[in-house]
Amino acid sequence: MKPAGMLRQVSDFSDLSRGHWLQELLRQGEGPSHVQSSPDGQHLLVLQKSQQPPLPQVVAFQRHGVGGADLERNWQQPQPALVGLLFLQSSGTSGSSALALVWEHGRTEVWHFTVAVGWQLLQTLELCQGARARIVSVCSQGASLVWCEERPPLDAHSDMSKCAFRFCICTRALEVGEQGVRLGTVRIVLHNSPEYQVLASPQHVFLVPATAGFATTSKFLLIWHPEKAKLTITAPSAGFIHSKVLRSSSESDFRKLLLGSVGLLSGLAPLDIRTSAVSNSGGLLLVSTKGTVNMVEPDGTQRHIFDLEEGALAQGSPVQLKTFGSILACVLAGVLYLVDQNSGRLIEKKILSMKEVHFLESPGEEDSIQLLTQTGIYSFSFSRPEDNSRPEPCLVEMVFEEACKYYQRRSLSSSKLTVEKLKKGGVFQAPVALAAILQHSLHQKQKPARGLQDTYTKLLGTMSLELQSYMSLELLKTCVVRASESEVESYCEELVEQEVSRVLHSDMDKDNLAYLNSVFASFPKAAWKATRSCLQLQQNGDGLLVARATPEVWKKVLGGPQQEEVGQNGVVPLFELICASFLRFKPKWLPSFVELTQQYVSISWGYSSKEGPEGRVPLYKRALGVLAKKNKHNEADDEMELELLLCSKRPKAVLQALHLLIRLKRWQRVVEVAEKFSKLSPLLNKEIFTTLLAEFAQHRELDPYLEMLWPLCPAELTASDILTVVLEHLPPSQEDPVPFSSEGNQLTVGLLKPLLQRVVQRPCVQNEMYSDALQSPTFPPPTPPREH
């Protein structure tokens, strides 16, 4: 929505404590070289370097009220230059502020403001440790100062290549209280570096090359992450290049940091930076000499925002940048540009009649921009458009922008397709039709709907349910933004449920799968509830888990991109996501869920079909893989592994579970599993009985369960087969055998007797098979005649 801006004067200098002095200063030819307001907007800071007055000076005063003394500080020209004016975090009362004046040779004056007294010099400090050190750039990051320091070589005739890397990046904690200043020790972030301009965001520090002296070092930027002690190398022309954690001071050498990336950096284009500034979202704004405005994010990625007019830049006009909420304000050659940072759209372009303009802070007023000019302080506020203006919705604009990207990919032409060409061409009917339907649907509740073409009416009827779902989702998102903290959780649960349902009913491609991964990671509890709702999971009266999801949803859950298709980028398939939610919130349901999925697979896909999920990795193995990724393994996980193996009902999995139970010496459960799963197939029955017979031969743990174990003996096993298995698995005999062992763990004939009697007494299977042949009168067959 394009807002209409109104410029109104909020101050004519009469309400400022030094308004007349500031007005005269602004009316001079050169004007102040720097004007800045405090973060709370209560103080104005002016740096004057012109010849009138003859001495350079810094003045800080209150915008409203005249209580307390102002800050006035001037100095003689031979004195080292002032390199930094920084408002600091103060631990005093709410009406206190702190300001640091940093000089080139490292001397720092900390001034403190209180309502009763005004500005007072609190303490003078020395930032640098060496007498020959020189600060070239400084910024304030949290409760610390970060600066780029020059350390000239001792030998004046040193090699020029070594002199170029005579700078280092330093940091030092600085805490300001009402009684004084506490200064921490100097910590060097980067040794032997070229000259950098340091710019601080709330969590990061950007290092921008100050000169283009060296071809390689002027092609990239550095981003320092203080909390992670990490440096990131990024180039606007190539994006993220390399990131390295600095674990010790020996790793913080600039040349070692570039080691491994020199080949890639040598092929990049040099940086083209006219002006740089930090946005309130934490990104770095860069303006090139051609007027291109780009944003470098803290992770090293870059995106294009806007293009300024190149003609004004060519004339040497200065560029001023400032962000207010999501709006980027640029002043160039007397023109104010207001750009939406998120979409890159030009919101407003206003020609100013003021010769010199300075941006001021306006806390608590995100919908307005404050400007300091020669005639006073002005506020540029945004107001919603009138109802009769009927602007084009952002949704409709997005349709055309997405269509441009889609058709551009399919086009063989090198000419760039724009939204204007798309609308006027008359060839691309799909986005035009969709935009007309969206406009019709979005405005029908506010005003009587305009006539819709007959050709679109049928399409609108098909899309009506999807449009209603989309509109309710957008309304819910608005409610989340405006809700109080107590209501956010319930709104988020509803929003996540709608998003999960929407994705499950759309194509499960890589992008949707990555989106679901982020949803499950950000809102785990809400995603679990959404999964239960979409699959309609619940327990019936018998305590069994049932699901009433449609076949289409089941195919999304069990099919979709697998790990080998989505790549090794941390994206987890949907089945694994749901299994992880079960393990976290309802672990007892996981085996029943895997059993349900196997039942659906057997109905929908043929056995070992490559299209189905069982054609790749069995579902129980995928669930076991999720269980194996748990950080802490406990006894409950052993039980879960058993249940997952048994619920698959696969012979290999059942035998694996049986061996696990034997290893845990849970003999009662061993026999129960053997009785249950021996009925599945004769082959599995034989494997289970042979395994347990071998255990019986080795120890006496199974003796109490022999009455349940012997009936499991397969019909094809003979007494000789049984004795062979027993003899193979007998424990090693003692060196001096005695008739009666005191240990009582020897296998005796009496223990085997019931089994052998059972086998001998039952009819032989082979006799039954060949009974007809044995009763034949021609058995044995007659001897064939010999040939002489």
RAHU-V596586 format. One record per backbone hydrogen bond with DSSP energy under -0.5 kcal/mol. CO is the residue of the C=O (numbers start at 0). NH is the residue of the N-H. If there is no record, write none. Layout:
# RAHU-V596586
CO&NH  CO&NH
This chain:
# RAHU-V596586
0&2  2&4  3&382  5&7  5&380  7&378  10&376  12&15  14&64  15&18  17&21  18&22  19&23  20&24  21&25  22&26  23&27  24&27  33&46  35&44  37&40  41&62  42&37  43&60  44&35  45&47  45&58  46&32  46&33  46&48  47&56  50&52  55&74  56&47  57&72  58&45  59&70  60&43  61&16  68&118  69&71  70&59  72&57  74&55  75&78  80&103  83&101  85&99  87&97  88&175  92&95  96&112  97&87  98&110  99&85  99&101  100&102  100&108  101&82  101&83  102&105  103&134  105&126  106&102  107&109  107&124  108&100  108&110  109&121  109&122  110&98  111&119  112&96  113&117  116&68  117&113  119&111  119&121  122&109  124&107  124&126  129&132  131&151  133&149  136&147  138&140  138&145  139&141  140&143  142&173  143&140  144&171  145&138  146&148  146&169  147&135  147&136  148&167  149&133  149&151  153&155  154&157  158&162  159&163  160&164  161&164  162&165  165&150  166&192  167&148  167&169  168&188  168&189  169&146  170&186  171&144  172&183  174&176  174&181  175&90  179&176  180&182  181&174  186&170  186&188  189&168  190&253  192&166  194&209  194&210  195&197  196&207  198&205  203&200  204&223  205&198  205&207  206&221  207&196  213&217  215&218  216&219  217&270  220&233  221&206  222&231  223&204  223&225  224&228  224&229  228&245  229&224  230&243  231&222  231&233  232&240  232&241  233&220  234&237  234&238  238&234  241&232  243&230  244&246  247&250  248&251  251&190  252&256  253&257  254&258  257&260  257&261  260&264  261&265  262&266  263&266  264&267  270&272  271&273  274&286  276&284  278&281  282&278  282&284  283&295  284&276  285&287  285&293  286&273  286&274  287&290  290&307  291&287  291&293  292&304  292&305  293&285  294&296  294&302  295&283  296&299  300&296  302&294  305&292  308&312  309&313  310&314  311&316  312&315  317&332  319&330  321&328  323&326  325&340  326&323  326&328  327&338  328&321  329&331  329&336  330&319  331&334  333&351  334&331  334&336  335&349  336&329  336&338  337&346  337&347  338&327  338&340  339&343  344&339  344&346  347&337  349&335  349&351  357&371  359&369  361&364  364&367  366&381  368&379  369&359  370&372  370&377  371&357  372&375  375&372  376&9  376&10  377&370  378&7  378&380  379&368  380&5  382&3  385&388  385&389  386&389  392&396  393&397  394&398  395&399  396&400  397&401  398&402  399&403  400&404  401&405  402&406  403&407  404&408  405&409  406&410  417&421  418&422  419&423  420&424  421&425  426&428  427&431  428&432  429&433  430&434  431&435  432&436  433&437  434&438  435&439  436&440  437&441  438&442  439&443  442&446  452&455  452&456  453&457  455&459  456&460  457&461  458&462  459&463  462&466  463&467  464&468  465&469  466&470  467&471  468&472  469&473  470&474  471&475  472&476  473&477  474&478  475&479  476&480  477&481  478&482  483&486  483&487  484&488  486&490  487&491  488&492  489&493  490&494  491&495  492&496  493&497  494&498  495&499  496&500  497&501  498&502  499&503  500&504  502&505  506&508  507&560  508&512  509&513  510&514  511&515  512&516  513&517  514&518  515&519  516&520  517&521  518&522  522&526  523&527  524&528  525&529  526&530  527&531  528&532  529&533  530&534  531&535  531&536  534&547  534&548  537&545  539&542  543&539  545&537  549&553  550&554  551&555  552&556  553&557  554&558  561&564  561&565  562&566  566&568  572&576  573&577  574&578  575&579  576&580  577&581  578&582  579&583  580&584  580&585  581&585  585&588  586&589  588&592  589&593  590&594  591&595  592&596  593&597  594&598  595&599  596&600  597&601  598&602  599&603  600&604  605&608  608&614  611&614  612&615  612&616  617&621  618&622  619&623  620&624  621&625  622&626  623&627  624&628  625&628  626&629  633&636  633&637  634&638  635&639  636&640  637&641  638&642  639&643  640&644  641&645  642&646  643&647  644&648  645&648  649&653  650&654  651&655  652&656  653&657  654&658  655&659  656&660  657&661  658&662  659&663  660&664  660&665  661&664  664&666  665&669  666&670  667&671  668&672  669&673  670&674  671&675  672&676  673&677  675&678  676&679  676&680  680&684  681&685  682&686  683&687  684&688  685&689  686&690  687&691  688&692  689&693  690&694  691&695  692&696  693&697  694&697  694&698  696&730  699&702  701&704  702&705  704&707  704&708  705&709  708&711  709&712  713&716  717&721  718&722  719&723  720&724  721&725  722&726  723&727  724&728  726&729  734&736  738&740  747&750  747&751  748&752  749&753  751&755  752&756  753&757  754&758  755&759  756&760  757&761  763&767  764&768  765&769  767&770  769&773  770&774  772&775  775&778  777&779  785&787
